């Protein structure tokens, strides 16, 4: 059950918003077209739950803030 994986992953990453972000980034990287997305999410949660403490820093999603030019052009429309 996915809830078991979530509870196991929460022990490693207590911030639920960060856990959600890490899981979605991991699932996007791991997903293959031949598998169900739910299986990929479960796999991501298992990997987070079983990761060594030092490994979590290496798998954090690298997201840059949107550029100011895009924010300005979106606001003027």
PDB file of N, H, CA, C and O in Angstrom:
ATOM      1  N   UNK A   1       0.841  -1.184   0.000  1.00  0.00           N
ATOM      2  CA  UNK A   1       0.000   0.000   0.000  1.00  0.00           C
ATOM      3  C   UNK A   1       0.879   1.239   0.000  1.00  0.00           C
ATOM      4  O   UNK A   1       1.926   1.274   0.646  1.00  0.00           O
ATOM      5  N   UNK A   2       0.444   2.242  -0.725  1.00  0.00           N
ATOM      6  H   UNK A   2      -0.407   2.213  -1.250  1.00  0.00           H
ATOM      7  CA  UNK A   2       1.229   3.460  -0.819  1.00  0.00           C
ATOM      8  C   UNK A   2       1.359   4.161   0.523  1.00  0.00           C
ATOM      9  O   UNK A   2       2.386   4.782   0.794  1.00  0.00           O
ATOM     10  N   UNK A   3       0.341   4.074   1.365  1.00  0.00           N
ATOM     11  H   UNK A   3      -0.494   3.570   1.145  1.00  0.00           H
ATOM     12  CA  UNK A   3       0.404   4.763   2.661  1.00  0.00           C
ATOM     13  C   UNK A   3       1.588   4.261   3.489  1.00  0.00           C
ATOM     14  O   UNK A   3       2.194   5.037   4.228  1.00  0.00           O
ATOM     15  N   UNK A   4       1.920   2.988   3.376  1.00  0.00           N
ATOM     16  H   UNK A   4       1.428   2.358   2.776  1.00  0.00           H
ATOM     17  CA  UNK A   4       3.077   2.454   4.086  1.00  0.00           C
ATOM     18  C   UNK A   4       4.360   3.111   3.588  1.00  0.00           C
ATOM     19  O   UNK A   4       5.247   3.438   4.376  1.00  0.00           O
ATOM     20  N   UNK A   5       4.449   3.298   2.280  1.00  0.00           N
ATOM     21  H   UNK A   5       3.729   3.031   1.639  1.00  0.00           H
ATOM     22  CA  UNK A   5       5.629   3.935   1.703  1.00  0.00           C
ATOM     23  C   UNK A   5       5.716   5.398   2.127  1.00  0.00           C
ATOM     24  O   UNK A   5       6.802   5.907   2.404  1.00  0.00           O
ATOM     25  N   UNK A   6       4.580   6.061   2.174  1.00  0.00           N
ATOM     26  H   UNK A   6       3.698   5.647   1.948  1.00  0.00           H
ATOM     27  CA  UNK A   6       4.558   7.470   2.584  1.00  0.00           C
ATOM     28  C   UNK A   6       5.010   7.603   4.032  1.00  0.00           C
ATOM     29  O   UNK A   6       5.838   8.460   4.342  1.00  0.00           O
ATOM     30  N   UNK A   7       4.484   6.772   4.920  1.00  0.00           N
ATOM     31  H   UNK A   7       3.811   6.076   4.668  1.00  0.00           H
ATOM     32  CA  UNK A   7       4.865   6.848   6.328  1.00  0.00           C
ATOM     33  C   UNK A   7       6.340   6.525   6.521  1.00  0.00           C
ATOM     34  O   UNK A   7       6.995   7.118   7.378  1.00  0.00           O
ATOM     35  N   UNK A   8       6.866   5.596   5.739  1.00  0.00           N
ATOM     36  H   UNK A   8       6.333   5.115   5.043  1.00  0.00           H
ATOM     37  CA  UNK A   8       8.290   5.274   5.830  1.00  0.00           C
ATOM     38  C   UNK A   8       9.139   6.439   5.325  1.00  0.00           C
ATOM     39  O   UNK A   8      10.193   6.730   5.891  1.00  0.00           O
ATOM     40  N   UNK A   9       8.687   7.106   4.264  1.00  0.00           N
ATOM     41  H   UNK A   9       7.831   6.870   3.804  1.00  0.00           H
ATOM     42  CA  UNK A   9       9.438   8.235   3.705  1.00  0.00           C
ATOM     43  C   UNK A   9       9.375   9.454   4.618  1.00  0.00           C
ATOM     44  O   UNK A   9      10.327  10.232   4.681  1.00  0.00           O
ATOM     45  N   UNK A  10       8.250   9.627   5.331  1.00  0.00           N
ATOM     46  H   UNK A  10       7.476   8.995   5.280  1.00  0.00           H
ATOM     47  CA  UNK A  10       8.106  10.767   6.242  1.00  0.00           C
ATOM     48  C   UNK A  10       9.119  10.678   7.379  1.00  0.00           C
ATOM     49  O   UNK A  10       9.511  11.702   7.939  1.00  0.00           O
ATOM     50  N   UNK A  11       9.542   9.480   7.721  1.00  0.00           N
ATOM     51  H   UNK A  11       9.224   8.648   7.266  1.00  0.00           H
ATOM     52  CA  UNK A  11      10.562   9.326   8.763  1.00  0.00           C
ATOM     53  C   UNK A  11      11.897   9.904   8.308  1.00  0.00           C
ATOM     54  O   UNK A  11      12.698  10.344   9.133  1.00  0.00           O
ATOM     55  N   UNK A  12      12.139   9.906   6.996  1.00  0.00           N
ATOM     56  H   UNK A  12      11.488   9.550   6.326  1.00  0.00           H
ATOM     57  CA  UNK A  12      13.385  10.450   6.460  1.00  0.00           C
ATOM     58  C   UNK A  12      13.274  11.941   6.160  1.00  0.00           C
ATOM     59  O   UNK A  12      14.208  12.702   6.415  1.00  0.00           O
ATOM     60  N   UNK A  13      12.129  12.356   5.618  1.00  0.00           N
ATOM     61  H   UNK A  13      11.371  11.739   5.411  1.00  0.00           H
ATOM     62  CA  UNK A  13      11.901  13.770   5.276  1.00  0.00           C
ATOM     63  C   UNK A  13      10.618  14.184   5.986  1.00  0.00           C
ATOM     64  O   UNK A  13       9.521  13.860   5.532  1.00  0.00           O
ATOM     65  N   UNK A  14      10.753  14.890   7.083  1.00  0.00           N
ATOM     66  H   UNK A  14      11.644  15.153   7.452  1.00  0.00           H
ATOM     67  CA  UNK A  14       9.576  15.206   7.894  1.00  0.00           C
ATOM     68  C   UNK A  14       8.727  16.326   7.306  1.00  0.00           C
ATOM     69  O   UNK A  14       7.538  16.409   7.614  1.00  0.00           O
ATOM     70  N   UNK A  15       9.294  17.183   6.476  1.00  0.00           N
ATOM     71  H   UNK A  15      10.259  17.115   6.225  1.00  0.00           H
ATOM     72  CA  UNK A  15       8.538  18.252   5.844  1.00  0.00           C
ATOM     73  C   UNK A  15       7.722  17.658   4.692  1.00  0.00           C
ATOM     74  O   UNK A  15       8.292  17.252   3.679  1.00  0.00           O
ATOM     75  N   UNK A  16       6.414  17.605   4.835  1.00  0.00           N
ATOM     76  H   UNK A  16       5.951  17.934   5.658  1.00  0.00           H
ATOM     77  CA  UNK A  16       5.577  16.919   3.849  1.00  0.00           C
ATOM     78  C   UNK A  16       5.580  17.605   2.490  1.00  0.00           C
ATOM     79  O   UNK A  16       5.390  16.944   1.468  1.00  0.00           O
ATOM     80  N   UNK A  17       5.794  18.922   2.458  1.00  0.00           N
ATOM     81  H   UNK A  17       5.948  19.459   3.288  1.00  0.00           H
ATOM     82  CA  UNK A  17       5.851  19.620   1.181  1.00  0.00           C
ATOM     83  C   UNK A  17       7.142  19.285   0.438  1.00  0.00           C
ATOM     84  O   UNK A  17       7.136  19.102  -0.779  1.00  0.00           O
ATOM     85  N   UNK A  18       8.246  19.207   1.180  1.00  0.00           N
ATOM     86  H   UNK A  18       8.251  19.356   2.168  1.00  0.00           H
ATOM     87  CA  UNK A  18       9.508  18.804   0.582  1.00  0.00           C
ATOM     88  C   UNK A  18       9.436  17.350   0.129  1.00  0.00           C
ATOM     89  O   UNK A  18       9.965  17.002  -0.926  1.00  0.00           O
ATOM     90  N   UNK A  19       8.793  16.512   0.909  1.00  0.00           N
ATOM     91  H   UNK A  19       8.363  16.794   1.766  1.00  0.00           H
ATOM     92  CA  UNK A  19       8.629  15.114   0.524  1.00  0.00           C
ATOM     93  C   UNK A  19       7.844  15.001  -0.780  1.00  0.00           C
ATOM     94  O   UNK A  19       8.210  14.219  -1.657  1.00  0.00           O
ATOM     95  N   UNK A  20       6.784  15.763  -0.911  1.00  0.00           N
ATOM     96  H   UNK A  20       6.487  16.398  -0.198  1.00  0.00           H
ATOM     97  CA  UNK A  20       5.987  15.752  -2.136  1.00  0.00           C
ATOM     98  C   UNK A  20       6.824  16.203  -3.326  1.00  0.00           C
ATOM     99  O   UNK A  20       6.768  15.603  -4.400  1.00  0.00           O
ATOM    100  N   UNK A  21       7.591  17.252  -3.129  1.00  0.00           N
ATOM    101  H   UNK A  21       7.637  17.739  -2.257  1.00  0.00           H
ATOM    102  CA  UNK A  21       8.427  17.776  -4.203  1.00  0.00           C
ATOM    103  C   UNK A  21       9.511  16.778  -4.598  1.00  0.00           C
ATOM    104  O   UNK A  21       9.771  16.575  -5.784  1.00  0.00           O
ATOM    105  N   UNK A  22      10.135  16.162  -3.614  1.00  0.00           N
ATOM    106  H   UNK A  22       9.924  16.326  -2.650  1.00  0.00           H
ATOM    107  CA  UNK A  22      11.173  15.175  -3.883  1.00  0.00           C
ATOM    108  C   UNK A  22      10.600  13.951  -4.591  1.00  0.00           C
ATOM    109  O   UNK A  22      11.215  13.410  -5.510  1.00  0.00           O
ATOM    110  N   UNK A  23       9.428  13.526  -4.159  1.00  0.00           N
ATOM    111  H   UNK A  23       8.929  13.966  -3.413  1.00  0.00           H
ATOM    112  CA  UNK A  23       8.792  12.358  -4.766  1.00  0.00           C
ATOM    113  C   UNK A  23       8.426  12.637  -6.216  1.00  0.00           C
ATOM    114  O   UNK A  23       8.661  11.801  -7.088  1.00  0.00           O
ATOM    115  N   UNK A  24       7.853  13.805  -6.479  1.00  0.00           N
ATOM    116  H   UNK A  24       7.663  14.485  -5.770  1.00  0.00           H
ATOM    117  CA  UNK A  24       7.450  14.106  -7.855  1.00  0.00           C
ATOM    118  C   UNK A  24       8.661  14.263  -8.766  1.00  0.00           C
ATOM    119  O   UNK A  24       8.633  13.814  -9.912  1.00  0.00           O
ATOM    120  N   UNK A  25       9.724  14.894  -8.272  1.00  0.00           N
ATOM    121  H   UNK A  25       9.747  15.259  -7.341  1.00  0.00           H
ATOM    122  CA  UNK A  25      10.939  15.039  -9.078  1.00  0.00           C
ATOM    123  C   UNK A  25      11.564  13.673  -9.355  1.00  0.00           C
ATOM    124  O   UNK A  25      12.003  13.397 -10.471  1.00  0.00           O
ATOM    125  N   UNK A  26      11.598  12.841  -8.348  1.00  0.00           N
ATOM    126  H   UNK A  26      11.241  13.066  -7.442  1.00  0.00           H
ATOM    127  CA  UNK A  26      12.146  11.499  -8.504  1.00  0.00           C
ATOM    128  C   UNK A  26      11.312  10.665  -9.476  1.00  0.00           C
ATOM    129  O   UNK A  26      11.852   9.957 -10.325  1.00  0.00           O
ATOM    130  N   UNK A  27      10.005  10.760  -9.341  1.00  0.00           N
ATOM    131  H   UNK A  27       9.566  11.336  -8.651  1.00  0.00           H
ATOM    132  CA  UNK A  27       9.124   9.991 -10.225  1.00  0.00           C
ATOM    133  C   UNK A  27       9.279  10.432 -11.676  1.00  0.00           C
ATOM    134  O   UNK A  27       9.256   9.603 -12.585  1.00  0.00           O
ATOM    135  N   UNK A  28       9.437  11.728 -11.894  1.00  0.00           N
ATOM    136  H   UNK A  28       9.456  12.402 -11.156  1.00  0.00           H
ATOM    137  CA  UNK A  28       9.626  12.208 -13.269  1.00  0.00           C
ATOM    138  C   UNK A  28      10.914  11.677 -13.866  1.00  0.00           C
ATOM    139  O   UNK A  28      10.966  11.342 -15.049  1.00  0.00           O
ATOM    140  N   UNK A  29      11.960  11.600 -13.045  1.00  0.00           N
ATOM    141  H   UNK A  29      11.919  11.872 -12.083  1.00  0.00           H
ATOM    142  CA  UNK A  29      13.244  11.108 -13.546  1.00  0.00           C
ATOM    143  C   UNK A  29      13.238   9.597 -13.770  1.00  0.00           C
ATOM    144  O   UNK A  29      13.886   9.101 -14.692  1.00  0.00           O
ATOM    145  N   UNK A  30      12.512   8.874 -12.936  1.00  0.00           N
ATOM    146  H   UNK A  30      11.985   9.277 -12.188  1.00  0.00           H
ATOM    147  CA  UNK A  30      12.519   7.413 -13.011  1.00  0.00           C
ATOM    148  C   UNK A  30      11.488   6.831 -13.976  1.00  0.00           C
ATOM    149  O   UNK A  30      11.605   5.674 -14.381  1.00  0.00           O
ATOM    150  N   UNK A  31      10.499   7.609 -14.338  1.00  0.00           N
ATOM    151  H   UNK A  31      10.404   8.548 -14.008  1.00  0.00           H
ATOM    152  CA  UNK A  31       9.363   7.058 -15.092  1.00  0.00           C
ATOM    153  C   UNK A  31       9.771   6.580 -16.474  1.00  0.00           C
ATOM    154  O   UNK A  31      10.510   7.243 -17.202  1.00  0.00           O
ATOM    155  N   UNK A  32       9.260   5.398 -16.806  1.00  0.00           N
ATOM    156  H   UNK A  32       8.660   4.859 -16.215  1.00  0.00           H
ATOM    157  CA  UNK A  32       9.432   4.823 -18.141  1.00  0.00           C
ATOM    158  C   UNK A  32       8.047   4.649 -18.729  1.00  0.00           C
ATOM    159  O   UNK A  32       7.099   4.352 -18.003  1.00  0.00           O
ATOM    160  N   UNK A  33       7.920   4.826 -20.005  1.00  0.00           N
ATOM    161  H   UNK A  33       8.690   5.067 -20.595  1.00  0.00           H
ATOM    162  CA  UNK A  33       6.617   4.778 -20.659  1.00  0.00           C
ATOM    163  C   UNK A  33       5.874   3.461 -20.504  1.00  0.00           C
ATOM    164  O   UNK A  33       4.648   3.433 -20.608  1.00  0.00           O
ATOM    165  N   UNK A  34       6.586   2.379 -20.260  1.00  0.00           N
ATOM    166  H   UNK A  34       7.582   2.402 -20.176  1.00  0.00           H
ATOM    167  CA  UNK A  34       5.954   1.066 -20.185  1.00  0.00           C
ATOM    168  C   UNK A  34       5.383   0.743 -18.802  1.00  0.00           C
ATOM    169  O   UNK A  34       4.741  -0.293 -18.632  1.00  0.00           O
ATOM    170  N   UNK A  35       5.606   1.610 -17.815  1.00  0.00           N
ATOM    171  H   UNK A  35       6.127   2.452 -17.953  1.00  0.00           H
ATOM    172  CA  UNK A  35       5.114   1.344 -16.463  1.00  0.00           C
ATOM    173  C   UNK A  35       4.006   2.325 -16.089  1.00  0.00           C
ATOM    174  O   UNK A  35       3.889   3.404 -16.671  1.00  0.00           O
ATOM    175  N   UNK A  36       3.210   1.939 -15.125  1.00  0.00           N
ATOM    176  H   UNK A  36       3.304   1.063 -14.652  1.00  0.00           H
ATOM    177  CA  UNK A  36       2.165   2.816 -14.620  1.00  0.00           C
ATOM    178  C   UNK A  36       2.796   3.922 -13.780  1.00  0.00           C
ATOM    179  O   UNK A  36       3.754   3.664 -13.052  1.00  0.00           O
ATOM    180  N   UNK A  37       2.280   5.146 -13.865  1.00  0.00           N
ATOM    181  H   UNK A  37       1.501   5.355 -14.457  1.00  0.00           H
ATOM    182  CA  UNK A  37       2.821   6.228 -13.027  1.00  0.00           C
ATOM    183  C   UNK A  37       2.736   5.911 -11.536  1.00  0.00           C
ATOM    184  O   UNK A  37       3.616   6.305 -10.771  1.00  0.00           O
ATOM    185  N   UNK A  38       1.690   5.208 -11.119  1.00  0.00           N
ATOM    186  H   UNK A  38       0.975   4.889 -11.740  1.00  0.00           H
ATOM    187  CA  UNK A  38       1.553   4.878  -9.698  1.00  0.00           C
ATOM    188  C   UNK A  38       2.685   3.958  -9.231  1.00  0.00           C
ATOM    189  O   UNK A  38       3.144   4.069  -8.095  1.00  0.00           O
ATOM    190  N   UNK A  39       3.134   3.052 -10.103  1.00  0.00           N
ATOM    191  H   UNK A  39       2.760   2.962 -11.027  1.00  0.00           H
ATOM    192  CA  UNK A  39       4.259   2.187  -9.746  1.00  0.00           C
ATOM    193  C   UNK A  39       5.547   2.989  -9.605  1.00  0.00           C
ATOM    194  O   UNK A  39       6.366   2.714  -8.729  1.00  0.00           O
ATOM    195  N   UNK A  40       5.719   3.981 -10.474  1.00  0.00           N
ATOM    196  H   UNK A  40       5.053   4.205 -11.186  1.00  0.00           H
ATOM    197  CA  UNK A  40       6.904   4.823 -10.406  1.00  0.00           C
ATOM    198  C   UNK A  40       6.900   5.661  -9.130  1.00  0.00           C
ATOM    199  O   UNK A  40       7.946   5.845  -8.509  1.00  0.00           O
ATOM    200  N   UNK A  41       5.740   6.167  -8.737  1.00  0.00           N
ATOM    201  H   UNK A  41       4.890   6.018  -9.242  1.00  0.00           H
ATOM    202  CA  UNK A  41       5.635   6.948  -7.507  1.00  0.00           C
ATOM    203  C   UNK A  41       5.951   6.072  -6.306  1.00  0.00           C
ATOM    204  O   UNK A  41       6.665   6.496  -5.397  1.00  0.00           O
ATOM    205  N   UNK A  42       5.426   4.860  -6.297  1.00  0.00           N
ATOM    206  H   UNK A  42       4.846   4.516  -7.035  1.00  0.00           H
ATOM    207  CA  UNK A  42       5.723   3.934  -5.201  1.00  0.00           C
ATOM    208  C   UNK A  42       7.228   3.644  -5.122  1.00  0.00           C
ATOM    209  O   UNK A  42       7.806   3.590  -4.037  1.00  0.00           O
ATOM    210  N   UNK A  43       7.841   3.462  -6.281  1.00  0.00           N
ATOM    211  H   UNK A  43       7.372   3.506  -7.163  1.00  0.00           H
ATOM    212  CA  UNK A  43       9.284   3.202  -6.314  1.00  0.00           C
ATOM    213  C   UNK A  43      10.051   4.402  -5.764  1.00  0.00           C
ATOM    214  O   UNK A  43      11.018   4.234  -5.022  1.00  0.00           O
ATOM    215  N   UNK A  44       9.624   5.603  -6.123  1.00  0.00           N
ATOM    216  H   UNK A  44       8.837   5.739  -6.725  1.00  0.00           H
ATOM    217  CA  UNK A  44      10.271   6.817  -5.628  1.00  0.00           C
ATOM    218  C   UNK A  44      10.171   6.905  -4.110  1.00  0.00           C
ATOM    219  O   UNK A  44      11.151   7.219  -3.435  1.00  0.00           O
ATOM    220  N   UNK A  45       8.988   6.630  -3.579  1.00  0.00           N
ATOM    221  H   UNK A  45       8.192   6.375  -4.128  1.00  0.00           H
ATOM    222  CA  UNK A  45       8.798   6.678  -2.126  1.00  0.00           C
ATOM    223  C   UNK A  45       9.662   5.635  -1.418  1.00  0.00           C
ATOM    224  O   UNK A  45      10.218   5.904  -0.354  1.00  0.00           O
ATOM    225  N   UNK A  46       9.772   4.442  -2.013  1.00  0.00           N
ATOM    226  H   UNK A  46       9.320   4.223  -2.878  1.00  0.00           H
ATOM    227  CA  UNK A  46      10.630   3.406  -1.425  1.00  0.00           C
ATOM    228  C   UNK A  46      12.086   3.854  -1.403  1.00  0.00           C
ATOM    229  O   UNK A  46      12.795   3.647  -0.418  1.00  0.00           O
ATOM    230  N   UNK A  47      12.523   4.471  -2.498  1.00  0.00           N
ATOM    231  H   UNK A  47      11.947   4.639  -3.298  1.00  0.00           H
ATOM    232  CA  UNK A  47      13.907   4.929  -2.567  1.00  0.00           C
ATOM    233  C   UNK A  47      14.189   6.026  -1.546  1.00  0.00           C
ATOM    234  O   UNK A  47      15.259   6.055  -0.938  1.00  0.00           O
ATOM    235  N   UNK A  48      13.236   6.918  -1.361  1.00  0.00           N
ATOM    236  H   UNK A  48      12.367   6.894  -1.854  1.00  0.00           H
ATOM    237  CA  UNK A  48      13.407   7.981  -0.370  1.00  0.00           C
ATOM    238  C   UNK A  48      13.452   7.388   1.030  1.00  0.00           C
ATOM    239  O   UNK A  48      14.255   7.811   1.862  1.00  0.00           O
ATOM    240  N   UNK A  49      12.597   6.417   1.288  1.00  0.00           N
ATOM    241  H   UNK A  49      11.945   6.074   0.612  1.00  0.00           H
ATOM    242  CA  UNK A  49      12.534   5.809   2.621  1.00  0.00           C
ATOM    243  C   UNK A  49      13.801   5.032   2.958  1.00  0.00           C
ATOM    244  O   UNK A  49      14.187   4.952   4.124  1.00  0.00           O
ATOM    245  N   UNK A  50      14.447   4.464   1.951  1.00  0.00           N
ATOM    246  H   UNK A  50      14.133   4.529   1.003  1.00  0.00           H
ATOM    247  CA  UNK A  50      15.618   3.624   2.205  1.00  0.00           C
ATOM    248  C   UNK A  50      16.927   4.333   1.934  1.00  0.00           C
ATOM    249  O   UNK A  50      17.990   3.727   2.070  1.00  0.00           O
ATOM    250  N   UNK A  51      16.882   5.609   1.551  1.00  0.00           N
ATOM    251  H   UNK A  51      16.019   6.102   1.440  1.00  0.00           H
ATOM    252  CA  UNK A  51      18.103   6.351   1.237  1.00  0.00           C
ATOM    253  C   UNK A  51      18.912   6.619   2.494  1.00  0.00           C
ATOM    254  O   UNK A  51      18.367   6.812   3.580  1.00  0.00           O
ATOM    255  N   UNK A  52      20.206   6.626   2.319  1.00  0.00           N
ATOM    256  H   UNK A  52      20.649   6.470   1.436  1.00  0.00           H
ATOM    257  CA  UNK A  52      21.104   7.015   3.398  1.00  0.00           C
ATOM    258  C   UNK A  52      20.958   8.518   3.609  1.00  0.00           C
ATOM    259  O   UNK A  52      20.653   9.234   2.655  1.00  0.00           O
ATOM    260  N   UNK A  53      21.165   9.021   4.828  1.00  0.00           N
ATOM    261  H   UNK A  53      21.413   8.439   5.603  1.00  0.00           H
ATOM    262  CA  UNK A  53      20.998  10.457   5.079  1.00  0.00           C
ATOM    263  C   UNK A  53      21.798  11.359   4.151  1.00  0.00           C
ATOM    264  O   UNK A  53      21.296  12.414   3.763  1.00  0.00           O
ATOM    265  N   UNK A  54      23.000  10.998   3.786  1.00  0.00           N
ATOM    266  H   UNK A  54      23.407  10.141   4.101  1.00  0.00           H
ATOM    267  CA  UNK A  54      23.807  11.822   2.893  1.00  0.00           C
ATOM    268  C   UNK A  54      23.334  11.805   1.456  1.00  0.00           C
ATOM    269  O   UNK A  54      23.595  12.749   0.710  1.00  0.00           O
ATOM    270  N   UNK A  55      22.636  10.742   1.049  1.00  0.00           N
ATOM    271  H   UNK A  55      22.423   9.975   1.655  1.00  0.00           H
ATOM    272  CA  UNK A  55      22.168  10.622  -0.327  1.00  0.00           C
ATOM    273  C   UNK A  55      21.028  11.575  -0.629  1.00  0.00           C
ATOM    274  O   UNK A  55      20.857  11.974  -1.781  1.00  0.00           O
ATOM    275  N   UNK A  56      20.249  11.949   0.361  1.00  0.00           N
ATOM    276  H   UNK A  56      20.387  11.624   1.297  1.00  0.00           H
ATOM    277  CA  UNK A  56      19.091  12.805   0.118  1.00  0.00           C
ATOM    278  C   UNK A  56      19.507  14.164  -0.398  1.00  0.00           C
ATOM    279  O   UNK A  56      18.780  14.774  -1.182  1.00  0.00           O
ATOM    280  N   UNK A  57      20.658  14.649   0.024  1.00  0.00           N
ATOM    281  H   UNK A  57      21.248  14.153   0.661  1.00  0.00           H
ATOM    282  CA  UNK A  57      21.126  15.946  -0.458  1.00  0.00           C
ATOM    283  C   UNK A  57      21.459  15.880  -1.932  1.00  0.00           C
ATOM    284  O   UNK A  57      21.301  16.871  -2.646  1.00  0.00           O
ATOM    285  N   UNK A  58      21.919  14.726  -2.406  1.00  0.00           N
ATOM    286  H   UNK A  58      22.047  13.921  -1.826  1.00  0.00           H
ATOM    287  CA  UNK A  58      22.315  14.585  -3.798  1.00  0.00           C
ATOM    288  C   UNK A  58      21.137  14.408  -4.738  1.00  0.00           C
ATOM    289  O   UNK A  58      21.276  14.641  -5.939  1.00  0.00           O
ATOM    290  N   UNK A  59      19.981  14.002  -4.229  1.00  0.00           N
ATOM    291  H   UNK A  59      19.868  13.812  -3.254  1.00  0.00           H
ATOM    292  CA  UNK A  59      18.838  13.756  -5.104  1.00  0.00           C
ATOM    293  C   UNK A  59      17.789  14.854  -5.029  1.00  0.00           C
ATOM    294  O   UNK A  59      16.708  14.719  -5.601  1.00  0.00           O
ATOM    295  N   UNK A  60      18.101  15.943  -4.325  1.00  0.00           N
ATOM    296  H   UNK A  60      18.979  16.052  -3.861  1.00  0.00           H
ATOM    297  CA  UNK A  60      17.121  17.009  -4.224  1.00  0.00           C
ATOM    298  C   UNK A  60      16.916  17.647  -5.589  1.00  0.00           C
ATOM    299  O   UNK A  60      17.871  17.811  -6.348  1.00  0.00           O
ATOM    300  N   UNK A  61      15.691  18.004  -5.903  1.00  0.00           N
ATOM    301  H   UNK A  61      14.915  17.871  -5.286  1.00  0.00           H
ATOM    302  CA  UNK A  61      15.412  18.566  -7.220  1.00  0.00           C
ATOM    303  C   UNK A  61      16.049  19.936  -7.367  1.00  0.00           C
ATOM    304  O   UNK A  61      16.006  20.764  -6.457  1.00  0.00           O
ATOM    305  N   UNK A  62      16.637  20.155  -8.523  1.00  0.00           N
ATOM    306  H   UNK A  62      16.672  19.482  -9.262  1.00  0.00           H
ATOM    307  CA  UNK A  62      17.236  21.463  -8.779  1.00  0.00           C
ATOM    308  C   UNK A  62      16.234  22.289  -9.575  1.00  0.00           C
ATOM    309  O   UNK A  62      16.046  22.082 -10.774  1.00  0.00           O
ATOM    310  N   UNK A  63      15.614  23.204  -8.903  1.00  0.00           N
ATOM    311  H   UNK A  63      15.766  23.372  -7.929  1.00  0.00           H
ATOM    312  CA  UNK A  63      14.601  24.040  -9.530  1.00  0.00           C
ATOM    313  C   UNK A  63      15.047  25.485  -9.385  1.00  0.00           C
ATOM    314  O   UNK A  63      15.292  25.970  -8.280  1.00  0.00           O
ATOM    315  N   UNK A  64      15.146  26.154 -10.506  1.00  0.00           N
ATOM    316  H   UNK A  64      14.947  25.760 -11.403  1.00  0.00           H
ATOM    317  CA  UNK A  64      15.532  27.560 -10.448  1.00  0.00           C
ATOM    318  C   UNK A  64      14.280  28.421 -10.487  1.00  0.00           C
ATOM    319  O   UNK A  64      13.282  28.033 -11.096  1.00  0.00           O
ATOM    320  N   UNK A  65      14.319  29.577  -9.850  1.00  0.00           N
ATOM    321  H   UNK A  65      15.129  29.891  -9.356  1.00  0.00           H
ATOM    322  CA  UNK A  65      13.147  30.444  -9.870  1.00  0.00           C
ATOM    323  C   UNK A  65      12.896  30.956 -11.281  1.00  0.00           C
ATOM    324  O   UNK A  65      13.833  31.070 -12.070  1.00  0.00           O
ATOM    325  N   UNK A  66      11.652  31.266 -11.608  1.00  0.00           N
ATOM    326  H   UNK A  66      10.890  31.173 -10.967  1.00  0.00           H
ATOM    327  CA  UNK A  66      11.363  31.762 -12.955  1.00  0.00           C
ATOM    328  C   UNK A  66      12.066  33.093 -13.193  1.00  0.00           C
ATOM    329  O   UNK A  66      12.298  33.872 -12.268  1.00  0.00           O
ATOM    330  N   UNK A  67      12.393  33.326 -14.438  1.00  0.00           N
ATOM    331  H   UNK A  67      12.205  32.693 -15.189  1.00  0.00           H
ATOM    332  CA  UNK A  67      13.092  34.568 -14.746  1.00  0.00           C
ATOM    333  C   UNK A  67      12.155  35.756 -14.576  1.00  0.00           C
ATOM    334  O   UNK A  67      10.942  35.638 -14.744  1.00  0.00           O
ATOM    335  N   UNK A  68      12.734  36.892 -14.242  1.00  0.00           N
ATOM    336  H   UNK A  68      13.720  36.988 -14.106  1.00  0.00           H
ATOM    337  CA  UNK A  68      11.915  38.090 -14.036  1.00  0.00           C
ATOM    338  C   UNK A  68      11.285  38.540 -15.334  1.00  0.00           C
ATOM    339  O   UNK A  68      10.191  39.105 -15.322  1.00  0.00           O
ATOM    340  N   UNK A  69      11.947  38.306 -16.453  1.00  0.00           N
ATOM    341  H   UNK A  69      12.835  37.847 -16.462  1.00  0.00           H
ATOM    342  CA  UNK A  69      11.391  38.722 -17.740  1.00  0.00           C
ATOM    343  C   UNK A  69      10.081  37.984 -18.018  1.00  0.00           C
ATOM    344  O   UNK A  69       9.125  38.585 -18.508  1.00  0.00           O
ATOM    345  N   UNK A  70      10.032  36.707 -17.713  1.00  0.00           N
ATOM    346  H   UNK A  70      10.808  36.219 -17.315  1.00  0.00           H
ATOM    347  CA  UNK A  70       8.819  35.944 -17.939  1.00  0.00           C
ATOM    348  C   UNK A  70       7.709  36.422 -17.002  1.00  0.00           C
ATOM    349  O   UNK A  70       6.548  36.505 -17.402  1.00  0.00           O
ATOM    350  N   UNK A  71       8.067  36.734 -15.760  1.00  0.00           N
ATOM    351  H   UNK A  71       9.011  36.667 -15.435  1.00  0.00           H
ATOM    352  CA  UNK A  71       7.063  37.208 -14.799  1.00  0.00           C
ATOM    353  C   UNK A  71       6.512  38.557 -15.226  1.00  0.00           C
ATOM    354  O   UNK A  71       5.320  38.814 -15.059  1.00  0.00           O
ATOM    355  N   UNK A  72       7.351  39.419 -15.771  1.00  0.00           N
ATOM    356  H   UNK A  72       8.319  39.210 -15.907  1.00  0.00           H
ATOM    357  CA  UNK A  72       6.913  40.737 -16.202  1.00  0.00           C
ATOM    358  C   UNK A  72       5.998  40.621 -17.417  1.00  0.00           C
ATOM    359  O   UNK A  72       4.964  41.286 -17.478  1.00  0.00           O
ATOM    360  N   UNK A  73       6.371  39.774 -18.393  1.00  0.00           N
ATOM    361  H   UNK A  73       7.211  39.234 -18.344  1.00  0.00           H
ATOM    362  CA  UNK A  73       5.559  39.648 -19.596  1.00  0.00           C
ATOM    363  C   UNK A  73       4.235  38.978 -19.297  1.00  0.00           C
ATOM    364  O   UNK A  73       3.230  39.285 -19.939  1.00  0.00           O
ATOM    365  N   UNK A  74       4.212  38.062 -18.330  1.00  0.00           N
ATOM    366  H   UNK A  74       5.028  37.812 -17.809  1.00  0.00           H
ATOM    367  CA  UNK A  74       2.948  37.411 -17.975  1.00  0.00           C
ATOM    368  C   UNK A  74       1.999  38.382 -17.305  1.00  0.00           C
ATOM    369  O   UNK A  74       0.785  38.283 -17.484  1.00  0.00           O
ATOM    370  N   UNK A  75       2.531  39.318 -16.538  1.00  0.00           N
ATOM    371  H   UNK A  75       3.517  39.398 -16.393  1.00  0.00           H
ATOM    372  CA  UNK A  75       1.690  40.288 -15.829  1.00  0.00           C
ATOM    373  C   UNK A  75       1.114  41.368 -16.737  1.00  0.00           C
ATOM    374  O   UNK A  75       0.098  41.977 -16.402  1.00  0.00           O
ATOM    375  N   UNK A  76       1.756  41.616 -17.890  1.00  0.00           N
ATOM    376  H   UNK A  76       2.581  41.122 -18.162  1.00  0.00           H
ATOM    377  CA  UNK A  76       1.289  42.700 -18.747  1.00  0.00           C
ATOM    378  C   UNK A  76       0.244  42.263 -19.742  1.00  0.00           C
ATOM    379  O   UNK A  76      -0.310  43.107 -20.446  1.00  0.00           O
ATOM    380  N   UNK A  77      -0.050  40.978 -19.831  1.00  0.00           N
ATOM    381  H   UNK A  77       0.400  40.293 -19.258  1.00  0.00           H
ATOM    382  CA  UNK A  77      -1.023  40.471 -20.815  1.00  0.00           C
ATOM    383  C   UNK A  77      -2.436  40.764 -20.407  1.00  0.00           C
ATOM    384  O   UNK A  77      -3.372  40.407 -21.122  1.00  0.00           O
TER     385      UNK A  77
END
